Amino acid sequence: MNPHSHSHPDFGTAPKKLSIYLIGFICCILLTLLSFWVVMIGTLSKGLTFTVIYSSACIQFLVQVICFLRLNTQTEQSRTNVMSFIFTIVILIAIIIGSLWIMRNVNANLMI
């Protein structure tokens, strides 16, 4: 039996490469330092500071998903993984927005 004839299961992730992990690690460090620097200088407005921190967090989330979870669209299984991930995000957003809407309405109705 040929040792190379074993078929490996397709989990839908990109191959493990040290370079991808290093790129992700460096990007995450830089984004964290950017957020820290914006807060420490304290000269920006609160809205701009919040925008920079929020944008940095969103970009860091995408870097971690792509570099560390190795989410991609190269195979059928990986496309299924991406669609499951997007569906999860949509459901989470719906739950969060719905909860905030309910809390706002309860607060408004209790203030009568």
Secondary structure, DSSP 8 states (H G I E B T S, - for coil): --GGG------SB----HHHHHHHHHHHHHHHHHHHHHHHH--S-HHHHHHHHHHHHHHHHHHIIIIIS-B-SSSHHHHHHHHHHHHHHHHHHHHHHHHHHHHHHHHHHHT-
